[in-house]
Amino acid sequence: MNIVFPVYKNNIVKKVLNKGQKPVQRAEKYPNFLGAQCLSEQNKAQITKFTPPKLINTTSMFREDVNWMGFLSYLKGRFKDNDKVNTYIYGCSNGSEPYTMSVLFKKGFNNPEKFYPIIAKDLDEELIDDINKMQDGIVALPIRAQNQYTTISDLDERAQEALNLSDNDLKKYFEKMGDYVAINKEVREPIKFSSADILKDIDSIDSDNPSIVMTRNMWPYIDCSKYQEYADSLYEKLAPNSVVVLGHYDFIGDDGDYIFRSFANCLKKAGFTPSKFPIGRLDLSRNLVFEKN
């Protein structure tokens, strides 16, 4: 039986560092920000049973910067009259957020198909290749994750809290395998993984239907001088009623706070309007959702 643990690769870090972009400064403050592995030695040993030692990404499913039930309520209201809604997730990493959105759609909508396919993209070609190779097998994530700030609760506990999932729901979506959680095929099937540079991928976005564009916790990797051009192009490309969703958690700290405000301001200058519906969980003063009305 083949088991894959989607991982964060060093090559994307090297590409960013070689360009002299912002993460160089963040790496000095937060050594784990660029993918430093925080799992226990026991977990590392378990991983090597199935795949060579690699760095596990510090992302996680049901990331704690979002009130996921609030976000679900927002999406229900926003798209109640739309028969088709595109879903794009950039900087998808090891698939944690696409899997999260797949569960959210299945749990919260009678017709989750209107959000499919979930288009998940990442700049790391090797990472995407690894994920795609195993879509017909078993995809597993560590049950416990740790990022640069704190240890996160068990994935199943996080899922139950985030979307009020019952034990039966959990069995439909996940399967415990010791210290890992297997993502069931029902969750994975709607997701299409591919590699792309977000700055060069505008043309692939559908303009005929509204879109959810998730660009969360990735902006420190992108040259700030590119923000406004991208925001302008995105606004022009997206259909009315579309939304762009940012993250909070990776933007804590002096330079991160500047990055967040900087890109958010670019979205506003482009014409997007900050949502009046708060979905942030760590800091309700931040607007994580920006709308094209």
C-alpha positions in Angstrom: 0.0 0.0 0.0 1.4 3.4 -1.0 0.9 6.3 1.3 2.0 9.8 0.5 2.5 12.7 2.9 2.3 15.9 0.8 5.2 18.0 1.7 6.7 21.4 1.4 9.8 21.4 -0.8 12.9 23.3 -0.4 13.1 24.3 -4.1 10.3 26.9 -3.8 12.1 28.4 -0.8 15.4 28.6 -2.8 13.6 30.3 -5.7 12.2 33.0 -3.5 15.4 33.5 -1.6 17.4 33.7 -4.9 15.1 36.5 -6.0 15.9 38.5 -2.8 12.2 38.8 -1.9 10.6 39.4 1.4 10.9 35.9 3.0 14.6 36.5 3.5 13.7 39.0 6.2 11.0 36.8 7.6 13.3 33.8 7.8 15.5 35.7 10.2 12.5 36.4 12.5 10.6 33.1 12.1 12.9 30.2 11.2 9.9 27.9 10.8 8.1 30.2 8.4 9.9 28.7 5.4 9.0 25.2 6.1 11.2 24.1 9.0 9.8 20.8 10.3 8.4 20.7 13.8 7.1 17.2 14.1 8.5 14.9 16.8 11.4 12.5 16.1 8.9 9.7 16.5 6.7 11.1 13.8 9.6 11.7 11.5 10.6 8.1 11.9 7.1 7.0 11.0 7.1 9.1 7.9 10.4 7.5 6.6 8.6 4.2 6.5 6.7 5.4 3.5 8.7 8.2 1.9 12.1 9.7 2.1 12.5 12.3 4.8 11.2 15.7 3.6 10.0 18.9 5.1 6.3 18.9 6.1 4.5 22.2 5.4 3.4 24.2 8.4 -0.1 24.6 7.0 -3.1 22.7 8.3 -6.7 21.9 7.6 -9.3 24.2 9.1 -6.7 26.8 9.8 -7.5 28.7 12.9 -7.4 32.2 11.4 -10.9 31.7 10.0 -14.3 31.3 11.6 -15.3 28.4 9.2 -18.9 28.3 10.2 -19.1 32.1 9.7 -17.4 31.7 6.3 -19.9 29.0 5.3 -22.8 31.2 6.3 -21.3 34.1 4.3 -20.9 31.9 1.2 -24.4 30.6 1.4 -25.8 34.1 1.4 -23.4 35.5 -1.2 -24.0 32.7 -3.8 -27.5 31.6 -3.0 -28.7 32.8 -6.5 -25.8 31.4 -8.5 -26.0 28.0 -10.2 -22.2 28.0 -10.8 -19.3 29.4 -8.8 -15.7 28.9 -9.6 -13.3 27.9 -6.8 -9.6 28.8 -7.1 -7.1 28.1 -4.3 -3.6 29.5 -5.0 -0.6 28.6 -2.9 -2.4 25.4 -2.2 0.7 23.8 -0.6 0.1 20.2 0.6 -3.6 20.4 -0.1 -4.8 21.2 3.4 -6.9 24.2 2.4 -8.4 22.6 -0.8 -9.4 19.6 1.4 -10.9 22.0 3.9 -13.0 23.7 1.3 -14.1 20.4 -0.1 -15.4 19.3 3.3 -17.0 22.8 3.8 -18.9 22.5 0.6 -20.1 19.0 1.2 -21.2 19.7 4.7 -22.8 23.0 4.1 -24.5 22.8 0.7 -27.2 20.5 -0.8 -25.6 21.2 -4.2 -21.8 21.4 -3.5 -21.2 20.5 -7.2 -21.8 24.1 -8.2 -18.5 25.0 -6.6 -16.6 22.1 -8.4 -14.0 21.6 -9.6 -11.9 23.1 -6.8 -8.9 24.4 -8.7 -5.9 24.1 -6.5 -2.6 25.5 -7.7 0.9 25.9 -6.3 4.2 27.2 -7.7 6.0 24.1 -6.6 5.8 21.6 -9.5 7.5 18.8 -7.6 4.9 19.1 -4.7 2.0 19.0 -7.1 3.4 16.0 -8.9 3.7 14.2 -5.6 0.0 14.9 -4.8 -1.3 14.0 -8.2 0.6 10.7 -8.3 -1.2 9.6 -5.2 -4.8 10.7 -5.8 -5.8 7.2 -6.6 -4.1 5.8 -3.5 -4.1 7.1 0.1 -3.3 10.7 1.0 -2.5 11.1 4.6 -1.6 14.2 6.8 -0.2 14.2 10.3 -3.0 14.2 12.8 -1.1 16.9 14.8 0.5 19.9 13.1 2.8 22.6 14.5 3.5 25.9 12.9 5.8 28.7 13.7 3.7 30.1 16.5 1.8 27.3 18.3 0.9 23.6 18.3 -2.5 23.0 16.6 -5.1 20.6 18.0 -5.7 17.3 16.5 -7.2 17.4 13.0 -10.4 15.6 13.9 -11.0 17.9 16.9 -10.3 20.9 14.7 -12.7 19.7 12.1 -15.5 19.1 14.6 -15.0 22.5 16.1 -14.7 24.3 12.8 -17.8 22.9 11.1 -19.7 21.2 14.0 -19.0 17.8 12.4 -20.5 14.8 14.0 -18.6 11.5 14.5 -20.4 10.1 11.4 -19.4 13.1 9.4 -15.8 12.6 10.4 -15.9 9.0 9.2 -17.2 10.1 5.8 -14.4 12.6 5.3 -11.4 11.2 7.2 -9.9 7.9 8.5 -7.5 7.8 11.4 -4.3 5.8 10.8 -2.3 6.0 14.0 -0.7 9.5 14.1 -2.1 10.3 10.6 -5.4 11.1 9.1 -6.3 9.7 5.6 -8.3 12.1 3.5 -11.1 10.0 2.0 -11.6 9.9 -1.8 -15.0 11.7 -1.5 -13.1 14.8 -0.3 -10.3 14.5 -2.8 -12.3 13.8 -6.0 -13.6 17.4 -6.6 -10.1 18.9 -6.4 -7.9 19.4 -9.4 -4.2 20.1 -8.5 -1.8 21.8 -10.9 1.2 24.0 -10.8 1.0 27.7 -11.6 2.5 31.1 -10.9 -0.4 33.2 -9.6 1.0 36.3 -11.3 0.9 34.6 -14.6 -2.4 32.6 -14.2 -5.0 35.4 -14.6 -6.0 34.2 -18.1 -7.0 30.8 -16.8 -9.7 32.3 -14.5 -13.3 32.0 -15.8 -15.0 35.3 -16.3 -18.5 33.9 -17.1 -19.4 33.0 -13.5 -18.5 34.5 -10.1 -15.4 33.1 -8.4 -14.1 32.4 -4.9 -10.3 33.2 -5.2 -8.4 32.0 -2.1 -4.9 33.6 -2.0 -4.3 33.0 1.7 -1.1 33.1 3.7 1.1 33.4 0.6 1.8 37.1 0.0 5.2 37.2 1.8 6.5 35.1 -1.0 5.6 37.6 -3.7 7.4 40.8 -4.7 5.4 43.7 -3.2 6.0 45.7 -6.4 3.8 43.2 -8.2 0.8 43.6 -5.9 -1.1 46.4 -7.6 -0.7 45.2 -11.1 -2.0 41.8 -10.0 -4.9 43.3 -8.1 -6.0 45.4 -11.0 -5.8 42.5 -13.4 -7.7 40.3 -11.1 -10.5 42.8 -10.7 -10.8 43.2 -14.4 -10.9 39.4 -15.0 -13.4 38.4 -12.3 -17.1 38.3 -12.9 -19.4 40.4 -10.6 -20.2 38.9 -7.2 -16.7 37.3 -7.0 -14.7 37.3 -3.8 -11.0 37.3 -2.9 -10.1 35.7 0.4 -6.8 36.6 2.3 -5.2 35.0 5.3 -4.2 36.4 8.7 -2.1 33.9 10.4 1.1 34.1 8.3 1.0 37.9 8.4 1.7 38.3 12.1 4.7 40.5 12.9 6.0 43.9 11.8 6.9 43.1 8.2 4.0 40.7 7.8 1.5 43.3 9.0 2.8 45.8 6.5 2.5 43.1 3.7 -1.1 42.4 4.6 -2.1 46.1 4.7 -0.2 46.7 1.5 -1.9 44.0 -0.6 -5.3 44.7 1.0 -4.9 48.3 0.0 -4.1 47.3 -3.5 -7.3 45.3 -3.7 -9.2 48.3 -2.5 -7.5 50.6 -5.0 -8.4 48.1 -7.8 -12.1 48.4 -6.9 -12.7 45.5 -4.4 -14.8 46.3 -1.4 -14.0 44.8 2.1 -16.8 42.5 3.2 -18.9 43.7 6.1 -19.3 40.1 7.1 -16.4 39.2 9.5 -14.9 35.7 9.0 -11.6 36.4 10.8 -11.1 34.6 14.1 -7.8 35.8 15.4 -8.4 39.5 14.7 -11.9 40.6 13.8 -10.6 44.0 12.8 -9.0 42.5 9.7 -11.1 42.1 6.6 -10.2 38.8 5.1 -12.8 38.9 2.3 -12.8 41.4 -0.5 -15.8 41.6 -2.9 -16.4 42.6 -6.5 -20.0 43.8 -6.6 
